[in-house]
Amino acid sequence: INELLDTFANADEGDGDEYDPWESMNTNIFEFNRQVDRFVLKPVAKGYNFVMPDLVQVGISNIFYNLRFAPRFLNNVFQGKLKGASIEVGRFLINSTVGLAGFFDLATKIDLVTPEEDFGQTLGFYGVKPGPYVVLPFLPPFTARDFVGFVGDVFLNPINWLVVPIIEVDN
């Protein structure tokens, strides 16, 4: 049986088994997430799929992918991947203009593609080990490094600067 390998893992990161010292907690949270998915998210997704045409679904997904340009671009720069960074800029400009704010992914149609980079990969590029496996409510499973990377990507994304309200504390 051929097992899928992590293409981003270094040779010294083991055989692909994740270090999971919190296995019992992770198992319980995973089951909670599974039940939320089964009883809440799946019915909502089925309803969305029923009322929304496929073209619109893909277009909305494309818009959100286009809006997440900044973290992908910055992580390419942080890793010294200037070609990838320039491709991201090209994708963003083409899809934002001719692609109607990203609704149409025209950059892919002209073969302007690059692997998606995230801050977890950037940390790995600089030698940060994956760390233990962790499962949190309402989020996908992570290694500790990838969770820190996920949080980093949230802060790198300017969309979150506009969406998340700024809380002001007096005195």
N, C-alpha and C positions, 0 to 999 in steps of 0.2 A: 504494500500500500504506500503510495507516494503521499507524504505529508507536505502541507504548504509551509514554506519557510518565510520568515520575515526578511524581505529583501533589504531592509534598512539596518538589520542587526549586524553588529561586528562579529568577527569569528570568535572572540573571547566572551561573548554573551551567552554561551551555553547552547543547549540543544533545542531551544524554543520553548521549553517549559518555563512558565512564569513563576517567580518567587511569590508565594502567597501565604505569609504568616497570619493573615487575618481571614483565613478560609471560611470559618464558621460565620463570621459577620458578613463576609462577601456573599456567601451562599444565601443567607437570609435576605439581604438587600436585593440580590439578583432575583429571588423569587417574588419579592414585593414589586420590583420593576416589571417582571413578567406578567403579574396580575394586572397592574396598571395598564400595560400594553394590551392585554387581552380584553379587559372590560371597559377601558376608556378610549385609548388611542386607536385601537383597531376599528371600533364602530364609527368614530369620527372620520377616520381615513376612508372607510367604506362609503360614508355619506358624501364626503368630499369627492371621491372618485365617481360617485353616481351623478352628482350635479355638475361637475366641472369637466369640460371637454379635454381630451388628452393634450391637444395643442396648447391650451391655456395652462394646464398643469406644468408642462415642460417649460413654457415661457416664464411662468412665475419662478420655477426652480432656477432657470437661467438668470433671471434678474438678481436673485439672492446670491447666486454664485458670483456674478459680476460685481456685486456690492462688496464681496469679501476679497476684493483685489488687494487691498493694503496689506493684510497679514501675509498673503502669498508672496507679494512683491518684496516686502521687508525681510521675510525669512530667506528668500533667495539671496538678497544683498548680504544678510548676516552670515550666510554660508559661503560667500564669495562666488556665487553662481550668477555672474553678470549676464550671461546669455539667457538664463531662465528669467532673471529680473526684466531684461529687455523684452522678452516674449510676453511676459505678464503685462507690461505697459502697452505693447501692441494690441494684445487681446482686449484690454480694458478700453482703449481708444476706439477700436473698431466696433466692439460690441456696444459701447455706450452711445456711439453716434449712428452708424449705419444699422446697427442691430437694435435700434429703438430702446435705449436704456438697458440693453442686455437681454431683452425679450427673445431675440434671435441670436443664437451663438454662431455668428458668421465666421469668427476667428477659427473655430474648429473645422469648418467647411473648407478653409484655405490652408489647413494643416498647420495652424499656429497654436501648437499645444506644448505644454511642459508639465512635468510631474508636479503635483500639488505639494508645496512645502508648508510645514507648520513649525511652531516654536519647539515642540517636543523633538522633532528631527534636528532642529538647530542645536538644542541642548546636547543631543547625541553626537552631533558633528564635533562639538567641543569636548567630548569625552565624558559627559554625565552618564552614569550607568542607569539602566532602566528602573531599578528599585523594585519594591514589592508591588504585587497586583492589588488593585483596589476597585471596589464597586461601590458607587454612591447612588442614592435615590435620584431618579429621573434623569440620570446621565448614563452614557455608555461606559463600559468597563475600561480602565486605564492601568498603565503602570504608573508609579509615582512620578516619573519623569514626564510622561505624557499628560498627566493631570496638570502639572505645573505648566507645561506647554499649552494646554487648553486654556488655562487662566491667562497666560501671556497673550495668546491669540485674541481672547476676548478684549483685553486692553489695547491691543494693536489695531483693532478694528474700529475705524472712526464712526461706523454706523452706531456702535454702542455708545459713543460719546453723545450722539444726538437723541438716542432712544431712552437711555437710562436717565431718569431725572437726577438733577444735582440737588443734594440734600445740604441745606445750610443750617448750621448749629449756631445759635446765638449764645455768647458768653460761655 
